Amino acid sequence: MESTGIRRLGKKCLIASLCFISILSCKKEVENNDMLKTALIEEPKETYEFGFNLKDFIVKKDTVKSGDTFGTILQNNNISYPKIFEIVEASKDTFNVARNLRPGKPYTLLCDNDSLQTPKCFIYQPTKERYVVIDFQDSIKAYTSYKPIKYVEKTATGVITSNISQSMEDEGKPYMLALKMSDIYAWTIDFSRLQKNDKFKVIYTEKYIDDSIYAGIQEVKAAYFEHNKEPFYAFEFETDSVLGIRDYFSDEAKNLRRAFLKSPVSFSRISSRYNLRRRIALYGNRIRPHTGTDFAAKKGTPIMSTANGTVVKSKYSRSAGNYVEVKHNSIYSTKYFHMSKRKAKVGDFVKQGEVIGYVGSTGNSTGPHVCYRFWKDGREVDPFKQKLPEAKPISDSLKIKFLEYIKPLKSQLQLLDYTKQLDTLNTQLQENKLTI
């Protein structure tokens, strides 16, 4: 009897335990379901872009394909042709969709948050910063706007082991910074002959769109370069607020540039120099003076104005092809022949280094190049035999302002050090990884 009672009591305990476990399991399942329901009904986070709360729409992003038109994009998204015509007519004064859509450029459709997903807004991005909104939710309106831009100041220091590009790479800095530095010091330091242990410091700003999209280096504000143990400072300063002319000056207010660049194209070679006794195959190998300097480069290579000036001609001629003439002042003017395409128009004020056209082979030309013509006092001369003037100095009225402006920048540069780079260099030398 006693053992039977024990067995019955054991069964009851087992049943009670199973019931308790079942209750706990059910409770946990209910809790899990409640958590799931809570997760399902959680409000989506608000995300704003182009001035719209994207959670209010179904968002479709794409790029314009070759052959796409504004009409076909909307028709493929269930907008009728009469509605498309109405949108085009209402927005054409702000943005001509027939002319301005370019393949490869991104666009966004904001659509109804329902099963039909009818577009209510078309947003086109011609550049990373600028976008065009055509809003047809109620009345049709079109406007251009810009994404928020943020500028972040950064610094870099380095010790030259082989070249400045390598030093920038070693420090994880962008290659474009090396290019900007070589451009700033183009007339002061020969970057093809840097010495090991040369040093540099630089203060620059980087540009970001929407706080996160890197858009390159905006400007180099100040730099210091120690070449052959000689110091060279460079400070950017605006000398003409009306024309927006900015240049680089030493800590003694001397302009670091010459008035003219050595070449109108980068990464080119001189294929023919100024030569008054040159024989030209194109003209039967007869002696025909060549009063220009030819720079051979690939078709489409940008052609730069070699100095600040005003465009006085931008046209086509049978011999010169597409060409541009820039008047720099009462003494100097330059011409650029055989362009594939002209970018500058008559009346444009162009700055030194600004792109005015692209290398081609138009007119009397045997291959892609730019024939660079240099005029002084109304006479064509060889630019490489001229004692070219320095770029315009800072006026006396601005000099005091400049010297005050650079004080904090110079102090900031002096506080930067390259201890880490020197330690690395010394370690490499001790390990025989670097030969000087």
Disulfide bonds with the S-S distance in Angstrom:
none
